Amino acid sequence: MSAGELPQIPFTDLRLEQADLDAVAEVLRSGWLTMGPRTAAFEEAFAAHLGVQHAVALNSCTAALHLAYLAAGVGPGDEVIVPAFTFAATASAVLYCGGTPVFADIVGPEDPGVDPADVAAKVTERTKAVACVHFAGYPAAAGVLADLCADLGLALIEDTAHAPSATLEGRKLGTIGLAGCFSFFSNKILAIGEGGLLATDDDEVAALARSRRSHGMTSGTWDRHSGRTDTYDVVGLGFNYRIDEPRSALALSRLERLEEDIETRRGLVREYRARLGDLDGLIVPYRDQDVADSSCYVMPVMLEDPARRDAFRSHLSEKHGVQTSIFYPAIHEFTAYHGRYPAEGLDRTERAARAEVTLPLYPHMTADEQERVIVACREALVA
Ligand SMILES: Cc1ncc(COP(=O)(O)O)c(C=O)c1O
């Protein structure tokens, strides 16, 4: 069979259950679609799941990052140290506040989390906050960064887009810094289409996020509909960062199976690691013992020779029907960022950005599909 006739294996895939569809249909039938009781129920459940005081549901993780940086006091003239090896939103949300992103390097190909030593070296008197990204679902050095930030009076913001329910020394990621920012975008673990959430133990941060997500208004449409108040004031510059009820209902329904989904992902990642971990020419980031703490969002591998990446990816897709992705091109090398913001000494990021290939991973991946991916990788390395 040629690759054209093989069923394609996507790098990510989403399958909803009947219970999810029922939950959304029930909301649609209720006739109340904007933020209301389903959102409150989801926030309560997510906060309990994390063991955190406040969960503020939003329409994206990008919105959560924006509000988190605002809550940290980031404004014009301030710097925020962010990893260069992440999705653009970690940095663009700093720019929304008028701040300057200062890019930091990763530890290395085995640990693509931000390097605390490079973060420490890049702190200046203008630094206001530090962002870490729990890449692929594995904890960044958030404990070390939290201590550094506490010593210097900086805020630590955790970009937890990849890592719902993942842990660092028993603590859920997204609960270590001032705020944790989650994504429920289509290809994420708790996918609902578009959605996000800001988690925090800080009452003031939560109050700011709740107010700013809905135009800085002192009450919402649901409050007025349910007779709690019939007027409102606008007390700050706000945005429309609201989630809606169908998405909250979907999130609430999917949250019930989150741990089960993640456990299935871990099983698949363990198999990948066992079969790909010792191949010449391939680096599999992180260690076997890290899998239990990770939410296993994606399966990154790094080619030892970045010049072979295109051929490797083409071999997988053209000969085996296996789709891959790249997590991530380096932000400071994008047209909109290049040469405009501090980006010194990012060699490890630049190499990883050229070497990384993201392999297929989703909870309902079959053993046959995974076998096809593994065989394809082994073949591509010697092709
Ligand atoms: C690391 C990281 N941060 C932030 C985001 C932005 O998330 P959203 O699409 O929910 O705004 C993403 C999503 O791709 C991401 O991967």
The ligand as a Gaussian input file, in Angstrom:
#p B3LYP/6-31G(d) Opt

LIG

0 1
 C        2.415000      27.809000      25.192000
 C        1.162000      28.466000      24.728000
 N        0.803000      29.641000      25.258000
 C       -0.321000      30.278000      24.889000
 C       -1.146000      29.762000      23.926000
 C       -2.357000      30.532000      23.505000
 O       -3.517000      29.829000      23.797000
 P       -4.932000      30.309000      23.178000
 O       -4.991000      29.809000      21.787000
 O       -5.931000      29.638000      24.084000
 O       -4.968000      31.784000      23.286000
 C       -0.835000      28.540000      23.340000
 C       -1.730000      27.957000      22.320000
 O       -1.399000      27.470000      21.295000
 C        0.350000      27.873000      23.737000
 O        0.706000      26.706000      23.185000

